[in-house]
Each structure stands twice: as structure tokens, then as C-alpha cells.
Amino acid sequence: MSLLEVQDLSMRFGGVAALHQVGFVVEEGTITALIGPNGAGKTTVFNCVTGFYRPHQGSIRLHRPEGALELTELLGGPFRGRDFASPGAFFRRLKYKIAGGSHLAARAGVARTFQNIRLFRGMTVMENLLAAQYNRLNRHLLSGVLGTPGFARAEREGIRRASAWLEFFALLEDANRLAGELPYGKQRRLEMARAMCISPRLLCLDEPAAGLNPQETAELAGWIRRLRQDHGVTLLLIEHDMGLVMEISDHVVVLDHGEVIAAGTPAQVRRDPKVLTAYLGLDEPSP
């Protein structure tokens, strides 16, 4: 069963086409890798899927038990004829135009990490994970001032959830350290733990192995597998470490110059002449 369907995705920056009719499917319960040379459009795809960019064309559909959700709608966009036929559709479109954004994609169940680590460096490790749960915690000012049972209960649940993910990623002993003081590898893991605190259906990892040594990369592979096997998380990742991609991926999508040039199992992609030419820099095969 597909969890994410991307169809005819196109994105331009000025006169430059960053994506052209990109399409692929992420099956539920799988690990899908998005690969390609620098400038192929991988991060642009991620930014569209996670609500940071609104594509100029195309559909990004997230399938959930309560029904399919068109993620591009969360970013507003121009009014359409059918919006004026229903007050609910009209005001929903208006709301998204005013307050739409990546936070709505996160609420819908799409979480991400970043190629360049983005942590609250001046906050503790625990505080970083509590901040990710702002939508679940009781934020009513009076409840906090009075210390109501509901406020205390929500706070305990937030700490419990954060502690569980810190333990999963072997960071529990660092809970009270400032995030900016952690070694680089631990900061990578903290980003993943923070993303998991929103209980995502789809976790998007942007170059999670960047800057890691071989031992840390091997540990990362284990955590990614456990997220899928033990917690039912579907993963979409961008990665340049081909050893890691071929080891953990169920499905690989290859981009070049903003277009999908190949898709399939790691074994299929590894043998594809277009991939060898575009990604590995080999000469075009002779006709």
C-alpha cells in the first residue's frame, strides 16, 4: 500500500527548472532512498514534500487511515473554482493561504531532518524534544500558572515520550546537556529523536550519514532499520553514501537534472546504464 504518491512535480526558480514532472511512490513500511548527483533536485523534492516549498505544478498525496491528504493544499495556493462552491472549502483555502506551512505537514505526519543540522543549540537536549511536542502539550497560560492536573499530565507525557526516544538513540545520559555541546554524531541522532517526537507516519532524512565516520554510519543503519521494524515508520531519505543506500533501502529513486531517470530495487538501480552515466560519471554506453 502506498503511503506517499508524488505525481508530475515541477518547480522553477526564476527561469531555471529545478524539477520537471517528478513522480514516484513510497510504499508504507519501506525505506526509500532518493539519490542523484549534486544539483539533481533531491533537496527541492524534500522541501516540497515537507511543506517548505509550494511546487508550481503537481500533486503530493499522503495516504492516512482517515483519508488521503493533498500536502500541496496545506501551503495555500490560488483559489480554484470548486473552492467557491463550498463555504468549508473556501475558508479552508483561505486559512492555508494565511497560516499554511511546513508545520501543517508535520501535524499531518511528515517529519524531517536537515542536511545542515538545525537544533536549538542554546537549549538542553530534553528541551529540544519538548519543543517539538508543542502541539501536544497544554499551552494554556492559566493552566501553567495554576499547575492544573491536565497541565501536569501533559508535561509528564511529553517528558516520557522524549525520554523514550533519547533512550532509543542512546542519548538519555545527555538529556541535560546543551544541544550545541554535543559531538557532531550525537547532534545527528538528536535531530532524528526530535523528529520522532511528533510520531510521524513518514520520516524524511536529508543526508543523515553526512559527516559520520564508518562506525557511526553502521550504527545509523541499525537505528533506521529499527525505526521501520519496531515502530512502523516509513522512511524517505536523501543520501550520498551508496554503501548505506544499497544496504538499507527497499526502493531507490534516481534524479538527474530535476527528472527521475531510474527507479527500482538497489540491485536494479546499480545496473542501470543511465545511473552509471549520470551518477557515477561514466561515459554513455555505445549503441
C-alpha positions in Angstrom: 0.0 0.0 0.0 1.4 3.4 -0.9 1.8 6.0 1.8 3.1 8.8 -0.4 2.4 9.5 -4.0 4.3 12.2 -5.9 3.0 13.0 -9.4 4.1 15.4 -12.1 6.0 17.6 -9.6 7.6 20.6 -11.2 9.4 23.5 -9.5 11.1 26.6 -11.0 13.4 29.2 -9.5 13.2 32.1 -11.9 13.9 30.7 -15.3 15.6 27.5 -14.0 13.6 24.3 -13.8 14.7 22.6 -10.6 12.2 19.8 -11.0 10.3 18.6 -14.1 7.4 16.2 -13.8 9.0 14.2 -11.0 6.9 11.2 -9.9 7.5 8.3 -7.5 5.7 6.3 -4.8 6.8 5.5 -1.3 5.2 2.3 -0.1 4.1 2.1 3.5 6.6 0.3 5.8 9.6 0.7 3.4 12.8 2.6 3.2 13.0 4.6 0.0 16.2 6.4 -1.0 16.4 9.5 -3.3 19.8 9.7 -4.9 21.5 11.6 -7.7 24.4 13.9 -8.3 24.7 17.4 -6.7 22.1 19.7 -8.2 19.8 16.9 -9.3 16.9 18.3 -7.3 16.8 16.0 -4.3 16.5 18.6 -1.6 13.9 20.5 -3.6 11.8 17.4 -3.7 12.2 17.1 0.1 11.3 20.8 0.6 8.1 20.3 -1.4 7.1 17.1 0.4 7.7 18.6 3.8 5.9 21.9 3.1 8.8 24.3 2.8 8.2 24.9 -0.9 4.9 25.1 -2.8 5.6 23.4 -6.2 4.4 25.2 -9.4 2.8 22.0 -10.6 2.0 18.5 -9.4 0.5 16.5 -6.6 1.9 15.2 -3.3 -0.6 12.9 -1.7 -0.2 11.4 1.8 -2.5 8.4 2.5 -3.7 8.1 6.0 -6.3 5.9 7.8 -8.7 8.9 7.9 -8.3 9.5 4.2 -5.8 10.9 1.6 -4.4 14.4 2.1 -3.0 16.6 -0.6 0.0 18.1 1.0 0.3 20.9 -1.5 -3.1 22.2 -0.3 -1.5 22.9 3.1 0.6 25.7 1.5 -2.4 27.7 0.2 -2.1 28.3 -3.5 -4.5 30.1 -5.8 -8.3 29.8 -5.3 -10.0 27.3 -7.6 -13.5 27.2 -8.9 -14.6 24.4 -6.6 -13.5 26.5 -3.6 -16.4 28.9 -4.2 -18.9 26.1 -4.3 -18.5 25.2 -0.6 -18.0 27.6 2.3 -15.9 24.9 4.0 -13.5 24.6 1.1 -13.3 28.4 0.7 -12.4 29.1 4.3 -10.0 26.1 4.4 -8.2 27.5 1.4 -8.2 31.0 3.0 -6.8 29.6 6.3 -4.0 27.8 4.5 -3.1 30.9 2.4 -2.8 32.9 5.7 -1.3 30.3 8.0 -0.2 27.4 5.9 3.3 26.0 6.0 5.6 23.2 7.0 4.1 23.0 10.5 0.9 21.7 8.9 2.8 19.0 7.1 4.4 18.0 10.4 1.0 17.8 12.0 -0.2 15.6 9.1 2.5 13.1 10.0 5.5 14.2 7.8 8.7 14.9 9.8 12.2 15.7 8.6 15.8 16.3 9.5 18.1 18.7 7.6 21.3 18.4 5.7 22.7 21.2 7.9 21.8 20.3 11.4 19.1 22.6 12.8 18.9 22.3 16.6 18.1 24.8 19.3 21.8 24.9 20.4 21.2 27.0 23.5 18.6 24.6 24.8 19.1 21.3 26.5 18.7 18.0 24.7 15.5 17.4 26.6 14.1 20.9 25.8 14.7 20.3 22.1 12.5 17.3 22.2 9.8 19.0 24.3 9.8 21.9 21.9 8.9 19.5 19.1 5.8 18.5 21.0 4.4 22.0 21.4 1.2 20.9 19.7 0.6 18.1 22.1 1.5 19.9 25.3 -1.0 22.0 27.3 -0.1 25.6 26.3 -2.8 27.4 28.1 -1.2 30.1 30.2 -3.6 29.9 33.1 -3.2 26.1 33.3 0.6 26.6 33.6 0.3 29.3 36.2 -2.1 27.3 38.3 -0.4 24.0 37.7 -3.7 22.2 36.8 -3.7 18.4 36.7 -4.2 18.5 32.9 -1.1 20.7 32.5 1.0 18.4 34.8 -0.3 15.3 33.0 0.6 16.7 29.5 4.1 17.7 30.8 4.8 14.3 32.2 3.7 12.6 29.0 5.9 14.9 27.0 8.9 14.1 29.2 8.1 10.4 29.0 7.9 10.4 25.2 11.1 12.5 24.9 13.0 10.2 27.3 11.9 7.1 25.4 13.4 8.5 22.1 16.5 9.6 23.9 17.0 6.1 25.2 16.3 4.7 21.7 19.1 6.8 20.2 21.5 6.3 23.2 21.2 10.0 24.3 19.4 9.7 27.6 22.6 10.4 29.6 22.9 13.7 27.7 19.4 14.9 28.4 20.5 17.9 30.4 23.4 18.9 28.2 23.1 21.8 25.8 22.4 20.6 22.3 25.3 22.7 21.0 27.8 21.0 23.2 27.1 17.5 21.8 29.6 15.9 19.4 28.5 16.0 15.8 27.3 12.4 15.6 25.1 12.8 18.6 23.6 16.0 17.2 22.6 14.0 14.1 20.9 11.5 16.3 19.2 14.2 18.4 17.6 15.6 15.2 16.2 12.2 14.5 14.9 11.8 18.0 13.3 15.3 17.8 11.6 14.3 14.6 10.2 11.1 16.1 8.6 13.0 19.0 5.7 14.0 16.7 5.0 10.3 15.9 5.4 10.7 12.1 4.0 8.3 9.6 6.7 9.4 7.1 10.2 10.4 8.3 12.3 12.3 5.8 16.1 12.2 6.4 18.2 14.6 4.5 21.8 13.1 4.2 21.7 11.5 7.7 25.2 10.0 7.3 26.9 13.2 6.2 30.0 13.8 8.3 29.7 10.5 10.1 32.6 8.0 10.4 32.2 4.4 9.3 31.3 3.1 12.8 28.7 5.9 13.3 27.2 5.1 9.8 26.9 1.5 10.7 25.1 2.4 13.9 22.8 4.8 11.9 21.8 1.9 9.6 20.8 -0.1 12.6 18.6 2.7 14.0 17.0 3.3 10.7 16.1 -0.4 10.4 14.7 -0.4 13.9 12.5 2.6 13.2 11.0 0.7 10.4 10.8 -2.8 12.0 9.9 -1.9 15.6 8.0 1.3 15.2 6.4 1.0 11.8 7.9 4.2 10.4 8.1 4.7 6.7 11.4 6.4 5.7 12.4 8.6 2.7 16.0 9.6 2.7 18.5 11.5 0.6 21.9 10.0 0.9 25.3 10.2 -1.0 26.8 7.2 0.9 26.0 4.5 -1.7 27.1 1.7 0.7 24.4 2.8 3.1 21.8 3.3 0.4 22.3 -0.2 -1.1 22.4 -1.8 2.4 19.2 -0.5 3.9 16.9 0.6 1.0 13.9 -1.3 -0.3 13.4 1.1 -3.2 15.7 3.7 -4.9 14.7 6.7 -7.0 17.4 8.4 -9.0 17.2 12.1 -10.1 19.3 13.9 -12.6 18.8 17.5 -13.7 15.4 17.6 -11.9 14.0 14.4 -13.6 13.6 10.8 -12.5 15.9 8.7 -14.6 15.6 5.4 -12.8 13.7 3.7 -10.0 13.7 0.2 -8.6 15.4 -2.1 -6.1 19.0 -1.3 -5.2 20.2 -4.1 -7.5 18.2 -2.8 -10.4 19.4 0.8 -10.0 23.0 -0.3 -9.6 23.0 -1.9 -13.0 21.0 0.8 -14.8 23.2 2.4 -17.6 21.6 5.9 -17.1 22.5 5.8 -13.4 26.1 4.8 -14.2 26.4 7.6 -16.6 24.7 10.4 -14.6 25.6 9.5 -11.0 29.0 7.8 -11.4 30.2 9.9 -14.2 30.8 7.1 -16.7 30.7 7.5 -20.4 27.5 6.9 -22.3 27.3 3.2 -23.4 27.9 2.7 -27.0 24.8 1.9 -29.1 
